[in-house]
Amino acid sequence: MKNNDSLGKVYICGAGPGDPKLLTIKAFELIKQADVILYDRLIGDEIIKLFPDTSEKVYVGRNVGDPTTHQNKTNELIIKYAKMGRKVLRLKGGDPFIFGRGGEEAEILVENNISFEIIPGITSGIGAANYSGIPLTHRKYGSAVAFVTGHEDPDKKTPEVNWDKLFEAVDTVVIYMGTEKLELIINKIKGGKINDKTLVAIIQNGTLKNQTVITGSLGNIVSLAKEHNVKPPAIVIIGDIVNLNKKIKWYIQGTRVES
């Protein structure tokens, strides 16, 4: 996208699921070259240490429970720095277009005639699954997977996720931002045509040294989550394919809890 030469350029970039070695080469290069880095809450200390002293660092992380109006302030900052002619890196955890509001930010840039690029990142659902030994697809266990948010926009006019219908269409469900409403979500899923013994995994701090993997079933995962005081950031994976984590548990760091 072309823009007025007096304006800067914005790079909406995914930083991956946490492990700094999972940054793409392009993300790493942009970190080293950016004039301004606007970064999220999910950008960890090990990645922040890579930020050069010459760049301006602006924290725009939204704490859990913050109102959605926070995004408006972030949009204003992106536009402000771009109009100053700066090379702006908007660094986001995971992938910017998977529950990362990257699409909203790109729309704003289009409306303001500001040039931008989108740089993919490894989304946390895939990263956490891989590091816990859960292949999201497998010829013998699952051919369809759904990525779902457990935290929808409260102002959205379209219907909420039909949790009880999901397993009529897919074999495996990956839930982002679902731990705060886990009991409600699980109860809705159990209202559909699914067995209480269906396996569930919660991966907290996926790909990091303090990764915690808790495995159970629809029948007991809520109590396990309460017992182990599960907090965000965490990914929830539901489906029989979770059983493979017992066989493919290659990542030996962190903690594993198996019911």
Beta strands, then each sheet from edge to edge (+ up, - down):
strand 1: 9-14
strand 2: 36-39
strand 3: 56-59
strand 4: 87-92
strand 5: 115-119
strand 6: 145-149
strand 7: 172-176
strand 8: 199-204
strand 9: 212-217
strand 10: 234-238
strand 11: 255-258
sheet 1: 3+ 2+ 4+ 1+ 5+
sheet 2: 6+ 7+ 10- 8+ 9- 11-
end
